[in-house]
């Protein structure tokens, strides 16, 4: 699914919550804090990101 850059974090978090691996193109997030949140969520759930 292709999404605008502003939706990457929200869509990524939804995929992680569902246990679905996600490939996110650059930029992963609009800011570092949001990107780190997404990465931490994926690592905590063991979902490839």
C-alpha atoms as one frame of an Amber mdcrd trajectory, in Angstrom:
protein
   0.000   0.000   0.000   1.378   3.407  -0.904   0.738   6.229   1.553   1.853
   9.850   1.900   4.888  10.501   4.102   2.720  11.966   6.871   0.936   8.596
   7.271   4.040   6.402   7.590   4.161   6.333  11.397   0.433   5.728  11.930
   0.275   3.022   9.250   3.489   1.485  10.569   2.121   1.350  14.118  -1.066
  -0.275  12.827   0.958  -2.907  10.981   3.115  -3.578  14.050   0.039  -3.923
  16.276  -1.411  -6.445  13.803   1.899  -8.348  13.707   2.387  -7.609  10.005
   5.934  -6.860   8.787   6.153  -3.496   7.029   8.508  -1.934   4.506   8.466
   1.826   4.983  10.129   4.036   2.411  12.102   7.130   3.386  11.299   9.175
   5.311  10.173   6.760   8.001   8.706   9.688   9.978   8.384  13.462   9.961
  10.523  13.761  13.099  13.037  11.702  15.060  10.802  11.123  18.096   8.015
   9.617  15.981  10.485   7.456  14.076  12.011   6.176  17.303   8.526   5.417
  18.659   7.741   3.314  15.583  11.039   1.456  15.734  10.667   0.784  19.475
   7.145  -0.575  18.965   8.336  -2.920  16.215  11.269  -4.151  18.296   9.056
  -4.701  21.354   6.608  -6.824  19.335   9.319  -8.581  17.317   7.796  -7.401
  14.033  10.207  -6.763  11.135  10.164  -3.159  10.056
